[in-house]
């Protein structure tokens, strides 16, 4: 049995345990597949416990404790790149598997191209970004393990309440101005569960910028409210929604996948912008609807179609829940990541164009 460590930054947030999945998502189940778990707590009480550059200090701690594991899985671009850089100067670094989902921005692709010889494998959940890593950065395909993203299907599960609204959720690359334009004059109530959006900055290749939700723009619509919610409040909003809308700006990554899977797990159809990167979850006309990016008219037609046909929305929502149960449960995700790490250590190459541990769709 291999000792596989997990390194991740949680931003100082506690990881509450809810064994019945009622009070909070069961994220601790993922941690239990790895040992040791090295996160923000590993920095407490040390000289490295300051809040500045935590990814750099956690990478140092992972290297310092490498006698405790046979391989380490790091989750996130900042931590993964920090550890890769420090491994440049370590003569005995253990195998490093990075969980990452974007490889085309310059602030990721450039350092990764320079440091990739220190990286033993990558685990990703975006088929588009997997191809970018292989074709544009030149990382060996046999060491890129493609898995399906996850949702806690126990915390997010269907609830029998009336659906009297729709909702939109999330901050990354969200085009809420187009959503407001689409809703204008429809009278359909909608809550946008966000307090800001992250959209392309002037130097788009390097990063995005954070914009308060009140500055997003778009027409004022009666019945449209805005504001961030706690996870139990968000779950209640999903339950009351006939459909969930994920309006996106053009993107090569799978922005929105977390919210999409949450909604689908709740048994709700998702209406999403058809970006280049969002291709692995929604099946148009089966468990959701895809509309052209930035097309308010098409978005309005999709929203109105499901709002006026609750039976169709219910059937698509049932398909969405079934899809989650077949491919995207938390337990499947945990097993797939662990399997990828063990496959690397056993010298088993990643399947070509296939999902680890699960059949292709």
N, C-alpha and C positions, 0 to 999 in steps of 0.2 A: 504494500500500500504506500503510494507516494505521499510525501508531506508537501502539500501545495499551499503556499501562503497567499493571502489576499491583501492587496494594498489599495486603499481608496480614501479620498477625502470626503467627509460628510458635511463640512461647513459648520461643525460644532453642534449639529442637530442631534438630539437623542434618538435612539432607535427603540421606540416603545414596542412591547411585546403584547400581542393580542392573539392568544391561541385559537380563538374561535373566529378570527378574522372580522370581528364586528367593530372594534374601536379604531383600528388602524391597519394598514397593509402589513403583511407578514414578511417584511424585507429581511428579518433576521434568519429566515430559512436559507437564504443564499449564503450568508456568512457561515452557517453551520456546516457547509460543504468544504470549508477550507480551514487550515490551521498552520501557523497563527494568522489572526486577522490584525492587520496593522493599519489603523486609521488615526483620526485626530487624537484619540485617547493615548496613543503611543507617544505623543509629544508632550503630554502633561508631566509636569514635575522635572523636566529637563531644561537644559540651557536653550533648547530649540523650541520651547513652548510659546514663544512670541507669535502674534497673529500674522506677522509679515512673512510672505513667501512660504506658506505651509507645505506646498508641494515639494519644494527643494529640501526642506528639513525632513519630511516624511520619506523621501527617497533615500536620504542619508541613513535614516533609521532602518529602512529595509535592508540596505547593504550591511549595516553594522550587525544585524541579526540574521545574516544569511546562513549561519550554521544551523538554524532552527528549521530549515526547509530544503526541499529538493528543487523546487521551482516556485516562482512567484507570478501571480496574475495581478496586473495593475489595471484599474478601471478609471478611464478618463485621459484626455489628451495631455493636460498639464503635468499630471503625476507621471505618466508614462514617458514623456519626453525628458522630464527631470531625471528620472532613473536611468534612462538611456545615456544621457550625457555623463552622469557620474560613473556609469559602468565603463566608460572610456578609460578611466584611470584605475580600474580594479582588475587585478590579474586573475581573480578567482570568482568572478560574478556567476551566480547560479542562473539557469535558464529563465528567461523573462518572456512572459506572454502578455501582450497589451490588448485590452479591450477598448477599441476606439471605433468611431462611426463616421469620421470625416477626414479626408486625406487630400482635398483639392485646394484648400486655402493655403496661401503662402506661409502663414505662420505655423502650419502643420507640415506641409509637404517639404519645405526647404530643410528644416532640421531633421525630419525623418529620413530624407534622402541621404543626409550626411551621416546619420547615426544608425542606419538600418542594419549594419553588420553586427551590432550588439543585440538586435532584437531577434529572438528565436522563433516567435510566432505571433500572429494577430488573430483575435476573435472579433468579428464584426457582425452586425445584423442588417446591413444594407448591401444588397446585391450590386447596386450601382457603385457604391464606394469600394466594394471589394474589387471590382474591375478597375477602378481608378488606381487603387494601391498597386495592383499587378502591372497594369499597362503604362501608367504615367510615372510611378516611382520605381518600378522594377523589382518589387518584392516578390519572392518566389511563390507561385500559386499554391504549391504543395504545403505551404506554411501559413495559409490564410484560411481559417476555419469560419465558415458561414453558419450562423445560428439564427433562430427566430427570436425576435424581441419578446418581452414578457409583460404580463399584467397579473396582479394578484386576483385571480378569478373568484376567490372566496370573499374578499372585501368588496370587490366590484361584481355584484351579481344582480340579476333582475329582482325588482321589488314591485309588488302589485299595487300601484298607486295611479290615479288618473294622470294622463299626459296633457297638461294644459299650457305648455310653452315649448320653445326650442332653446338651445343654448349654443354658445361658442366658447371654447376653452383654450388657454395656453398663451404663451408670449413669443416663442421663437418664430420669426419670419411671418407673423400673422398680418393679414391684410384686412383689418377691420373696417377700413374706410369703404372698401368694396362691399362688405357685408351690410353696412348701414345703407348704402345706396340700394342694394338688392331688397332690403326690407321696407324701404320707404313706400308708404301707401298701402302696404299689405295688411296692416293691423295685426300681424302675428307677433305675440310677445316673445322677447328674447333677452336672456341675460348673458353678457360677455364676462366670463369669469377670469378676469385679469386686471392688474393695476398698472401694467406697462406692456410694451412690446419691444422686441429686439429685431431691428431691421437693418438693412445694409447701410454702412457708413460711407463716407466719401472714398475711403480706401477699402472697397468691398473685399478685396482679396485677403486683407489682413484681419478684419473683424467687423462686428456689427456695433450698432449704438443702441442704447436704451432710451426709449421715449415713453413718458407717462401716458397712460391711456387717454387722458383728457386732451392730449395734443395730437392724437392720431388723425383727426380730420374726418370728413364724411358728413353727410347731412344729419340733422337732428331728427330722430325717429321716435314717435310716440310708442311707448311700450318697450323700448330698449333700455336696459339698465346695465351698469358696469360695476365691477368690483371683485376683488380677489376673495376666495372662499377657503375655509378650512377643508380638509379632506372629507370629513363626514358631511359637511354642508355641500361640497361638490358632488358627492355621491347622491345626496337627496335631489340635487338639481338634475343630474343625469336621469334619475328615476322619473322625474316629472316631465322630461323632454320627449317629444315625439320624434325628434331627430337632433343630431349634434352636428354643428357646422365647423369645419376646420378650413378657413379661408387663408391661403398661403401666397406669399410672393414667390417668384421663380427661385428655385433652389435645387441644388444637386444632391443634397442630403435628405434624409427621411424626416425632416421637421414635422412635428405633429404626431409621430407614431405612438408616443406614450398616451396622449389624450385619445387618439383613435382607438387604441386597444381598451382603454378604460370604458369608453362609450360602448364598444362592441360587447365587452364583458357584461355590461348592464343590460344587454339585449336591445341596443339602440342602433338604427342605421346611421351611417356617417356620410355627410355630404362634404367632399374635400376637393380642393383645387388639384388639378392633374399636373403636378410638377414632375420634373425629370427624376427627382429622387424618391418620390412617394409612390412606389410601385409594388411593394411586397406584401401588402395587407388587404387593401380594399379590392373587391371583385365587383366591377361596375354592374349594377342591376341585380346583384345577388345579395350582398351584405351592405351595400352602400352605393353612392352615386359620385362620379367624378365629373367635374365641370372645368372648362378652360380657365386658366389663371387670369385673374383680373376682369372677368366677364360678369358684370353685375346682372345682366339680363338672364344669362344661363343659370346663374346662382339663384336668382329669384324664381325661375321656373322650377328648379329642382326642389327648393324649399316649399313652394306652394303645392307642388305635386304630392309630396309626402304629407303635408299638413292637411290637405283636402282628402286624402285617402288613408285613414288610420289603419285599415286592414293591411294595405300594402306595406306601410311602415312597420307594422307588427311582424309581418312575415319576414321582411328583410332583417329586422332586429333579431328574430329567432335564428336566422342564418348566421348573423354576426356572432351571437353567443356560441353557436355550434362550432364556428371556425376557431374561436378562441380556445374552446375546450379541446379541439383536435391538435392545435399547433402552438399555442402561445401561453400556456399556464406557467406559473412561477416554478413549479416543480420541473417541468420540461426544460426551462431555461437554465436552471441550476444544474441539472444533470448534463446538459449540452456543454456548458462551460467547463465543468469538471472533466467531461469526456475529451474535450479538445486538449486540455492540459495533459491528460494522461496519454493521449494519442501522440502528442509531441514527444513526451519522455520515452514512449515505446518505439519511436521512429515510424509511426504510421502517418502517411501524408494525408492532408485534407482532401475530402472528396471534391472532384472537379464539378463546379457549378451545381452543388447539391448541399442541402442543409444538414448539418451535423446531427445525427441521432434521430432524424425524422424524414419521412418521404417527401420528395418535392411535390409541389402542387401540380 
